[in-house]
Amino acid sequence: MVKTFVNCVKIELNFANGLVYYYLVAINVAHDATKFSHLQAQAS
């Protein structure tokens, strides 16, 4: 019973870590995209 609960908590934590990781990646991609579009706007 306890072991199952611990495994569930571990899965939840892994899931949360994955969400945070993808969230940070998405922010970085969005930031790079805005920077890139600014550079393109200046170039044209």
C-alpha positions as CSV (number, residue, x, y, z in Angstrom):
1,M,0.0,0.0,0.0
2,V,2.7,2.5,1.1
3,K,5.0,1.4,-1.8
4,T,2.2,2.1,-4.3
5,F,1.7,5.5,-2.8
6,V,5.4,6.3,-3.0
7,N,5.5,5.2,-6.6
8,C,2.6,7.5,-7.4
9,V,4.3,10.4,-5.7
10,K,7.5,9.7,-7.7
11,I,5.5,9.6,-10.9
12,E,3.7,12.9,-10.0
13,L,7.1,14.6,-9.3
14,N,8.6,13.3,-12.5
15,F,5.5,14.6,-14.3
16,A,5.8,18.0,-12.6
17,N,9.6,18.2,-13.5
18,G,8.7,17.4,-17.1
19,L,6.1,20.2,-17.2
20,V,8.5,22.7,-15.7
21,Y,11.2,21.6,-18.2
22,Y,8.9,22.0,-21.2
23,Y,7.6,25.3,-19.8
24,L,11.2,26.7,-19.6
25,V,12.0,25.4,-23.1
26,A,8.8,27.0,-24.5
27,I,9.8,30.3,-22.9
28,N,13.3,30.1,-24.4
29,V,11.9,29.3,-27.8
30,A,9.4,32.1,-27.6
31,H,12.2,34.5,-26.5
32,D,14.5,33.4,-29.4
33,A,11.6,33.8,-31.8
34,T,10.8,37.4,-30.7
35,K,14.5,38.2,-30.9
36,F,14.7,36.7,-34.4
37,S,11.7,38.6,-35.6
38,H,13.1,41.9,-34.2
39,L,16.4,41.2,-36.1
40,Q,14.4,40.5,-39.3
41,A,12.4,43.7,-38.9
42,Q,15.6,45.7,-38.5
43,A,17.2,44.0,-41.5
44,S,14.3,44.7,-43.9
